[in-house]
Amino acid sequence: MDLPTQIQTRLDALGILVADVEERFVRGSGPGGQKINKTSSTVVLRHRPTQLEVRVQRERSQAANRELAWEELCDRLAERAREQVAAQKHAREKARRRSRTKSRAQKARMVADKRRRGDLKTHRGRVAAE
């Protein structure tokens, strides 16, 4: 499988092995008549570990569709990696905010609210039975 160098470079940067990607050429669908029904110019790529599938039929040429499909696969895998990094960062920030110490003003407000709540509870009476 001979890929353009820029796509191979992107795959190496993402840590994706070409062997993990299944490449198929299938007949297209939609408008185009006899030409689209006779040729297998649609490219379907599936990344087995993530089950991510890309299907490209933009051009009439199989080679052009193949290159576009590999670029789109790289884009989607890069986006998925960015989302995972962002989720990890969000989790770290959430844990940091949760475990940091409160300021004096926050503690004072918290104690005042607890006192106010306690006073409300002490003024409650028993419910009279009828």
N, C-alpha and C positions, 0 to 999 in steps of 0.2 A: 504494500500500500504506500504509494508515493504522495506525500502531502507537501504543499508549499512550505517554505522555511518559516514564514511568519506564523503560520498556524501551528507548526511543530514547536516553535519557540513558546507560543502561548500555552500549548498543552503541557510542555515541560515546566513552565512557571506555575501552572495550576497543580502539577503533580498527577496528571492524568496519563495513563498508559494507552497507547493506540490499540493495544490488544484487548482492552476492556470495552471498546466501542464496536458494536455490530453494525455493519454497513450493508444496506440492501438497496437495490434499484427496482422500483415497481412501476407499473403503468399508472399514468396520471388520471385525474378525474376532472370534470367540469368542462367548460367550453374549449373548443379546439378541434372538434370533429375527428376525422379519420387519423390525423397525425398523432393526436394525443392518445388514441386508442391502440395504435400500433407500436409506439416506442415506449421503452421503460426509462423515461428521463427523470422521473421523480426519485429523489434520494431520501431514504429514511435512515437516520442514525439513532442507535439506542446505546446509552451508557449503562452497562449492566449493573455496576454497584449502586447507582442512584435511581435506576429505572427511568431516567430522563430520556424522552424521545423527541426528536426533531424531524420534521417532514417538510421538504422544500420542493416546490414546483414552479418557481417564479419565471425561470428562463426555459427556452426550448432545448438548450444544450445540457446534456447530462453532466459534462465537466463543470460548467458554470454553476449548476445546481449543487453539485458535490462540494465545491468550494464555499458556496453560500451556506450550505448545511453545516459544514465544519465550523465556520465563523459563528453561526448562531448557537451551535452547541457550546463553543468556548464562552460566548457571552452569557449563556444561561448558567453554566457551571461557575463562572466567575461571580455572577450575581448571587448564586446560592452560597458561595464561600463568603462573600461580603455580609450576607444576612446572618450567617453563623457567627462571624466575628462580632457583628453588632449585637447579637443576642447575648453572647458571652460578656461583652462589655457592659451591657445593660444589667445583667445579673450581678456582676461585680459591683457596679455603682449602687444598685438597690441594697445589696448586703452592707456596703460601706455606710450608706445613709441610715440603715436600720440600726447599726451597731455603734454609731458615733455617740459621744457624750452630749448631753443636753446642756444648753447654756443656763446661766443663773436665772435669766428672765423666763425661759421656758419652764424651768423647775418651779419657779414662783407661781406662774400661771397654772401649772398642773396641780400644785398643792391647793391653790385658791379654789380651783374647780372642784377638787375632791372635798374640800370643806363645805362648799356650797351644796354639793350633792348630799353630803352627810346630814346637813341641816334639814334639807327637804325630807330626808328619810326619817329623821327623828320626829318631825311634826305629823307624821302619818299616824292615824289611829286604827284601832281594830274595826273591822266591818261588823256592824250590828246585825244580829240575827233577827229575822222577823217572826 
